[in-house]
Amino acid sequence: MDLSIIIPAYNIPTELRSCLAALTRSRPPATEILVVDDGSTPTLEPVAAEYGVRYMRVDDNGGDRAARNKGAGAADGDILLFLDADIAVHTDTLARLLETFRSRPDLAAVFGSYDETPTAPGVVSRYRNLLHHYTHQQANPDASTFWTGCGAVRRHVFEELGGFDERPGHEMADVDFGYRLRDAGHRIFLDKQLQVTHLKRWTLFLMVKTDLLLRAIPWSRQILRRRSVPADLNIGASQKAAVALTGMALLSLLLSCFDYAFLGVSIASVAAVVALTKGLLALIRRLHGTVFAIACVPLHLIHLATGGLGYVIAWSETLLSARHSDG
């Protein structure tokens, strides 16, 4: 069973070096590593050459979906592992992945999770990376979605489904791919012990931009198009309740300018969000202490508010589109 690792990369030579260094330390025999340079300036070819891996370049920056599809088309293996360039695998990641496919012929795809030790310092980076770790660790292992941060699929299944959707408005292509896998009757396994280290450094602006434009809006579009999706990962019942309570807290805070009674509603709503988030906050507190966990509360409220705003925007688009069609 041959493994091809496809790494789309754009203007992140430092992270790519760390990614490739970790791969070369744990690379099983007959493993192909392919860096797909998505129009970086300068080119990332010297980095790929430094580690002796395959390299292909896309002259126009077409996005990671197109880069992954191009890489999959050029790869030789019968298992395709999609790996982000800002991720470092553990020493057992690749061996564990291949053993899972060997021992579970019923599985079409497998993906993993960030670990508890992201490398980037600072409250925002640690919070955002640990949030992703916690979400995957709490999710259903019999998954309904897919993750291209560290996710693998059998080549024939990937080709059968036509790869990742590159159309505008389908930016959450890995989630969409997972939904299509399940629609076609395939099984997806979220292996919570298949862990990798995230190297990404987050700022507050980058977090809000990513959560709104690259996650909340496109994922909400998926939900509205499908009308029914499994309540897992970021769209479980507790997550939806936390988003609604965050919206209530913000609205009540605005109304408190006219009536102080609403201030109590806002405080109570925030307290309810904290109660719903106690698992995540307990994880952060165990790793970084109480003060650090308290500092993450406003960041989590921003994350939830961004998610709610993304849904409102996607819902408004759907409503306007329906009215335009009726007109």
C-alpha positions in Angstrom: 0.0 0.0 0.0 1.7 3.2 -1.3 1.2 6.6 0.3 1.3 9.9 -1.4 1.5 13.0 0.8 0.1 16.2 -1.0 1.1 19.5 0.6 -0.3 22.7 -0.9 1.8 25.7 0.1 1.7 29.4 -0.5 4.4 31.8 0.8 5.2 29.9 4.0 8.8 28.6 3.5 9.6 28.5 7.2 6.6 26.4 8.1 7.1 24.2 5.0 10.7 23.4 6.2 9.4 22.3 9.6 6.7 20.3 7.9 9.1 18.5 5.6 11.7 18.0 8.4 9.1 16.2 10.5 8.0 14.0 7.5 11.5 12.9 6.6 12.0 11.8 10.2 9.0 9.5 10.1 8.7 8.6 6.4 7.7 5.0 5.7 9.2 3.2 2.7 7.5 3.9 -0.7 6.1 7.2 0.6 5.8 10.0 -2.0 5.9 13.6 -0.8 4.6 16.2 -3.3 4.7 19.9 -2.6 2.3 21.9 -4.7 3.5 25.5 -4.8 0.3 27.6 -5.3 2.1 30.6 -7.0 4.4 31.6 -4.2 6.8 34.5 -4.6 9.6 33.6 -4.4 9.1 30.0 -5.5 9.3 27.2 -2.9 11.2 24.9 -5.2 14.5 25.4 -3.2 12.7 24.2 0.0 11.4 21.1 -1.7 14.8 20.4 -3.2 16.4 20.8 0.2 14.4 17.8 1.4 14.5 15.8 -1.8 10.7 15.7 -2.4 8.7 16.1 -5.5 7.7 19.7 -6.5 5.1 21.1 -8.9 4.1 24.7 -9.3 0.8 26.4 -10.1 1.6 29.8 -11.6 -1.7 31.4 -10.7 -2.7 31.4 -7.0 -5.9 29.3 -7.4 -6.4 28.4 -3.8 -5.7 25.2 -1.8 -8.7 23.3 -3.3 -7.3 23.5 -6.8 -3.7 22.8 -5.6 -4.9 19.7 -3.8 -6.7 18.4 -6.9 -3.7 19.1 -9.1 -1.5 17.3 -6.6 -3.8 14.3 -6.4 -3.8 14.1 -10.2 0.0 14.0 -10.3 0.5 11.6 -7.3 1.3 7.9 -7.7 0.0 6.4 -4.4 -3.2 4.5 -3.8 -3.6 6.4 -0.5 -3.7 10.2 -0.8 -2.8 12.1 2.4 -3.6 15.8 2.3 -1.4 17.7 4.7 -1.3 21.4 5.4 2.2 23.0 5.1 2.0 24.5 8.6 1.7 21.1 10.3 4.4 18.8 11.7 3.5 15.1 11.9 4.4 13.0 15.0 6.8 10.1 14.6 4.0 7.6 14.5 1.5 9.6 12.4 2.2 8.0 9.0 2.7 4.5 10.3 -0.5 4.7 12.3 -2.4 6.0 9.3 -1.3 3.2 7.0 -2.0 0.5 9.6 -5.5 1.9 10.0 -6.2 1.6 6.3 -4.7 -1.9 6.2 -6.7 -3.2 9.2 -9.9 -1.4 8.2 -10.7 -2.1 4.5 -14.2 -0.8 5.2 -12.8 2.8 5.6 -12.7 5.2 2.6 -11.1 8.0 4.5 -9.3 8.8 7.8 -8.4 12.1 9.4 -6.9 13.2 12.7 -6.5 16.1 15.1 -4.2 18.8 16.2 -2.3 17.9 19.4 -2.2 19.8 22.7 1.1 21.4 22.0 0.8 24.1 19.3 4.2 25.8 18.8 3.0 29.5 18.3 3.1 31.6 21.5 0.5 34.0 22.7 -3.1 33.8 23.9 -4.8 34.0 20.5 -2.6 31.3 18.8 -2.9 28.9 21.8 -6.6 29.4 22.1 -7.4 29.0 18.4 -5.2 25.9 18.0 -6.5 24.3 21.2 -10.1 25.0 20.2 -9.6 23.0 17.0 -8.0 20.2 19.0 -10.8 20.1 21.5 -13.5 20.1 18.8 -12.0 17.1 17.1 -11.4 15.3 20.3 -15.1 15.6 21.3 -16.5 14.7 17.9 -18.0 11.4 16.7 -15.3 9.1 15.4 -17.8 7.7 12.9 -17.4 11.0 11.0 -19.5 12.8 8.4 -17.0 15.3 7.4 -13.4 15.4 6.2 -10.3 17.4 7.2 -7.5 18.3 4.8 -5.2 19.5 7.6 -4.3 15.9 8.0 -6.7 13.6 6.2 -6.3 10.7 3.9 -8.6 9.0 1.4 -8.3 6.0 -0.9 -7.3 7.2 -4.3 -10.1 5.3 -6.2 -12.7 6.9 -4.0 -11.3 10.4 -4.4 -11.4 10.0 -8.2 -14.8 8.4 -8.1 -16.2 11.6 -6.4 -14.3 14.0 -8.6 -12.0 15.4 -5.9 -12.7 18.7 -4.1 -15.3 21.1 -5.4 -13.5 24.2 -6.8 -16.6 26.3 -7.5 -17.0 29.7 -6.0 -19.1 29.5 -2.8 -17.8 26.1 -1.9 -14.7 27.2 0.2 -15.3 24.5 2.9 -14.3 21.9 0.3 -13.1 19.3 2.8 -16.4 19.4 4.8 -18.3 19.2 1.5 -16.1 16.3 0.4 -16.9 14.4 3.7 -20.6 15.0 3.1 -20.4 13.6 -0.4 -18.4 10.6 0.9 -21.2 9.7 3.3 -23.9 10.4 0.7 -22.1 7.8 -1.5 -22.2 5.3 1.3 -18.5 5.4 2.3 -17.2 5.4 5.9 -15.0 8.1 7.4 -13.0 7.6 10.6 -11.9 10.4 12.9 -8.9 8.8 14.6 -8.4 11.0 17.7 -5.0 9.5 18.4 -3.7 10.5 14.9 -2.3 13.8 16.0 -0.1 16.5 14.5 1.4 19.7 15.7 0.0 23.0 14.4 2.7 25.6 13.6 0.4 28.5 12.7 0.7 31.9 14.4 -2.7 33.6 14.8 -3.6 37.2 15.3 -7.0 38.4 16.4 -7.6 39.9 12.9 -6.6 36.7 11.2 -8.8 34.6 13.5 -11.9 36.7 12.8 -11.2 36.9 9.1 -10.7 33.1 8.9 -13.6 32.2 11.1 -16.0 34.5 9.2 -14.9 34.3 5.5 -13.4 30.8 5.3 -15.4 28.9 7.8 -18.7 30.4 9.1 -20.1 31.7 5.8 -19.2 28.8 3.5 -20.1 26.2 6.1 -23.5 27.9 6.7 -24.0 27.8 2.9 -23.4 24.1 3.0 -26.0 23.7 5.8 -28.6 25.8 4.1 -28.1 24.0 0.7 -28.4 20.6 2.3 -31.0 21.6 4.9 -30.0 18.6 7.0 -26.5 17.8 8.1 -25.2 15.7 11.1 -25.0 17.7 14.3 -21.3 17.2 14.9 -18.0 19.2 15.2 -18.8 22.9 15.2 -22.5 22.5 14.6 -23.5 20.3 17.5 -26.4 21.2 19.8 -24.2 22.9 22.5 -22.3 24.9 19.9 -25.5 26.2 18.4 -26.8 27.1 21.8 -23.6 28.9 22.6 -23.8 30.9 19.4 -27.4 31.9 20.2 -26.6 32.9 23.7 -23.7 35.0 22.5 -26.0 36.8 20.2 -28.4 37.3 23.0 -25.6 38.7 25.2 -24.6 41.2 22.5 -28.1 42.3 21.8 -28.9 42.7 25.5 -25.7 44.7 26.0 -26.8 47.1 23.3 -30.3 47.3 24.9 -28.8 48.0 28.3 -28.0 51.5 27.0 -31.8 52.2 27.2 -32.7 49.9 30.2 -30.1 48.6 32.7 -32.2 45.5 33.3 -30.9 44.1 30.0 -27.4 44.2 31.5 -28.3 41.3 33.8 -29.6 39.3 30.8 -26.3 39.9 29.0 -24.2 38.8 32.0 -26.5 35.7 32.5 -26.1 34.8 28.8 -22.3 35.0 29.0 -22.3 32.8 32.2 -24.4 30.3 30.3 -21.9 30.3 27.4 -19.0 29.7 29.9 -21.0 26.8 31.4 -21.4 25.3 27.9 -17.7 25.8 27.2 -16.4 24.3 30.5 -14.7 21.4 28.8 -12.6 23.6 26.5 -11.8 26.0 29.3 -10.8 23.1 31.6 -8.4 21.9 28.9 -6.9 25.3 28.5 -6.7 25.7 32.3 -4.9 22.4 32.7 -2.3 23.3 30.1 -1.8 27.0 30.8 -3.4 28.0 34.1 -6.5 29.8 35.3 -5.5 33.3 34.2 -4.8 32.1 30.7 -8.2 30.3 30.5 -10.0 33.4 31.7 -8.2 35.5 29.0 -9.6 33.0 26.4 -13.2 33.6 27.4 -13.6 36.9 25.3 -11.8 35.2 22.4 -14.3 32.4 22.5 -17.2 34.9 22.6 -15.7 36.6 19.5 -15.4 33.2 17.8 -19.0 32.3 18.6 -20.2 35.8 17.5 -18.4 35.4 14.2 -20.0 32.0 13.6 -23.5 33.5 14.2 -22.7 36.5 11.9 -21.6 34.0 9.2 -24.9 32.1 9.4 -26.9 35.3 9.3 -25.0 36.4 6.2 -25.4 33.1 4.4 -29.1 33.0 5.4 -29.6 36.5 4.0 -27.9 35.5 0.7 -30.3 32.5 0.5 -33.3 34.7 1.2 -32.3 37.3 -1.4 -31.6 34.7 -4.0 -35.0 33.1 -3.4 -36.8 36.5 -3.8 -34.8 37.2 -6.9 -35.8 33.9 -8.4 -39.5 34.5 -7.5 -39.3 38.0 -9.1 
